Amino acid sequence: MAEQSKGEEKSGDEVEAVPRTVRVAGALVALEGALGLVAMVVLIVVGADGHAQNAKNSYLTAGYAAILGGAVLAAGIGLLRGKRWGRAIATLTQLLLLGVAYFMFTSDRPEFGAPLGLLALAALGALFAPASNRWMAAGYGVVD
């Protein structure tokens, strides 16, 4: 049971290979998390420069971006390292980003909404590719 919850070992000393689709999803999710942390830095700079309408709101939003960006970055790195726990965070993030992309697309900002939507769809496609599903199921002892 302990070996299955780690998500990286099979039986004995045999190490399970992480599929390329999981690593691609991890890279995309890590990119999203890193962009969230970049947004945090921008919000702090805007608040400190006095260009924000309300510096307090800028700092609070930066804190929110730090928490979410950090969690998403951790999930992406986890997937890159073959940790199954990252898939849940990554999936939820992609579903939320699809909603944001739809809002941007319908709010006369398709230049932002379309790439964000395509990024989220690509990550979801990689997360739920057949190889990814088999890898995930193997962690729970389910074999085809």
N, C-alpha and C positions, 0 to 999 in steps of 0.2 A: 504494500500500500504506500509506504513512504517513497519507494522508487517511482511509482506512478505520479504522485503529487509533485515530485520534482520536475517532471516533464522532460527529462533528458536521458534517462537510462531505461534500458529494456530489462533483460534478465542477465544477471552476472555482470561481466565487464563490457558487454557489447553496448556501444553508444549509438543511439538512433540518429540518422542523418536528418537534418532539417531541410525540407524541400525549398527549392528556389522561390516558389510562390510566397512562402512565409517570409523569406528574407526580403523579397521585393516589397511586400506589405510593410514589413518592419522599417525599411528605408523610407517609404512614403510617409508612414506615421511619424517617424523620427523627424523628418523634414517639417511636418506640420507642427510638432512640438517645438522645434527650434524656431520656427516662425512666430509662434506664440511668445517665446522668450524675447525675440527681437521686438515684438509689439510692446512688451513690458518695458524694455529699455527706451523705446521711442516715447511712450507715455510718461515715463519719469523725466526725460529730457524736456518734453513739452511743458510739463508741470513746473519744472525748475526754471525754465526760461521765461515763464510768465505768458506764454502763448496760449495756454489753455483757458477756457472760459472760467473754470473753477479748478485750481490746483489740487484741492483736496479730492475732488472726483477723479482727477487724472491719476493721483497716487493710489486711490482705492481700486481703480480699474487695472492699474499696473499690478497690484497685489493679486487680483483675480486672475490676470493673465499669467502671472508667475506660477500660481497653483495649478491652473489647467495646463499651461504649456509644459510645466515640469512633469505632470502626470502623463501627458501624451508622449513626451519625449522618452520617459522611462518605459512606457509600453512599447514604443518603437524599438528601443534598444533591447528590451526583453525579447521581442520577436526576433530581432537579428541574432540574438544569442541562443535562440531555441527555447525560450520560456513560454509555456502555454498560457500563463495568466495574462499576458499582454493582449491576447486576442479579444477578450471581452471589452477592455478599455478602447482598443482600436476600433472595434465594430461600433460601439456606442458613439464614438467621436465621428465616425464617417456618416452615420445616420443624422447626427446633429448638423454636420457640415452640409449635407444635402439640403436640409431645410434652409440654412443660411444662404446657400447658393441659389435656391429657388427664389428667396426673398430678393437677393441682389439682382437676379435676372429679371424679375418682374417689376423692379423698382428703377428701371431705366439705367441699370449698371451691368449690362451683360458682359462687359469686358472684364469684370471681376467674377461675376457669377458663373460664367461658362467654364473658365479654367478651374475654379474651385469645385464645381460639380463634377468635372471630368476627373480631377484628382481623387475626389471621394469615391467615385464609381470605380476607378482603377484600383484603389486600395481595397474596396469591398470585393471586387472581382478576384484579387489575389488572396484575400482572406478566406474566401469561400470556394476557391478552385478545388477540383477533386483531390489533388495531391495534399493541399492544406487540410481538407476534411479528413483524409485518411491519417495524416500525421496527428491531428487533434484527437481523433477517435482512438488511436493507438495508445495515447496517454491514459486513457480510461480502460484499457484492456479490451477494447472492441476491435475485433479483427474481421476483415471481409472474408 
